[in-house]
Amino acid sequence: MPPAKSPALRPSHLPPVELYRPADLGELLAHAADGVHPLAGGTDLVVWASQCGEPRRLAWIGSIDQLQTLDITSGRAHIGAAVTLSRIVRSGQFQSLAPAVVDGAAVVGSVQLRNQATLVGNVCTASPGGDTIPALHVHDAALDIVSAAGDRRSVKISDFVHGPGQTDLNTGEVVTGVTLRGLGQREGSAFSRFTQRNALDLAIASVAAYLSFESDGQTVARAHLSMGAVGPTVLDADEAARSLVGHPLEPARLRNCADLTAECCRPITDHRASADYRRQLVRTLTMDVVDAAAERAIPGHLAVEAP
C-alpha cells in the first residue's frame, strides 16, 4: 500500500517577487500593460501569495502623487488609490461628509494595518465582508478606472464587485480612485458590524444606512441600506429602505424595516456562524445603524410611537 500523501502546506512567507516603483501614473499604466499588478498597502499580500501563488510582479503605487489626493469639494469626495484608511479616519472634513465610510475604515484590522491599507485596496480585494464596501454603497460611490491605452471609465461600486475576489477590472486597467456623494443638510449615514473580536477579525454580518429627512425633521425623504458578509457581494436592501420613505421613523416601522432587511440577505452557514444567526444579526444591526444615521442627520432625533 503506497504511503499517504502529506497535505500541501501553505507557505508562511512571501515567494520571490519583482517589485517596481513607478514615479507617475503613466509609468504605472505601462507596467499594467505588461501584466504587472498594482500594489497599494500590500496588507493582504502574504495571504494572497500563500493561497494563489500570484502575483509575482508588482508595482507599488505609494510614490505616485496623483494617487495620494483626498479632495473634498461641492459635497463630493475623491479618494486616490494610495490614500490610507488612517488618513480617512483622521480627516474631520471627511468624517462630516461620509461618516459611514469612516465607521467602516476605523474597524479594518489594526492601527498598524490601517496605516498601510488603502480604501481602494479594500474595495479591490472584493471580500464579501469588506468593511468599507457597504458604506460606499450607501454613498453612491463609483470607481475611477484608467486603462493602459489611456481610456477612462467610471463604474458604480454595485457593478464593480462581481463576487468574492472578482471585480470589473480588465487586463491592463488600474483603479485610480473612488468618488462618492457626501451628506447634505438633514442627512446622516452609519455603519456597524458584528465580529467575535473587536479587531483583526472578519465581519460575521454588517449593515450600512443612509437617511435623508424632510424639512420637518421627522419624515424620511430618502433611505439606502446595504449589507455585508451575508451574500457573495454586498447586498442592497432596497425594499426595506423604501418602507421608511414618506413616514416618520417610528419604532414599529423601524422594526418592520429590520425584518425586511433580514429577509433579503443570503447568508451561508460556516464555522463562524449559522445562516439564521447572521439573519438575526442583520435585523439587530439594521435597527442600530438606521437609528445612528437618524441621530447624525437630526441631532437629538428620537423615534416616537405613532399616536
Beta strands, then each sheet from edge to edge (+ up, - down):
strand 1: 18-20
strand 2: 37-39
strand 3: 57-60
strand 4: 70-73
strand 5: 76-80
strand 6: 142-147
strand 7: 152-156
strand 8: 161-163
strand 9: 166-167
strand 10: 173-181
strand 11: 187-194
strand 12: 205-213
strand 13: 220-228
strand 14: 235-236
sheet 1: 1+ 3+ 2+
sheet 2: 4+ 5- 10+ 6- 7+
sheet 3: 8+ 9-
sheet 4: 11+ 12- 13+ 14-
end
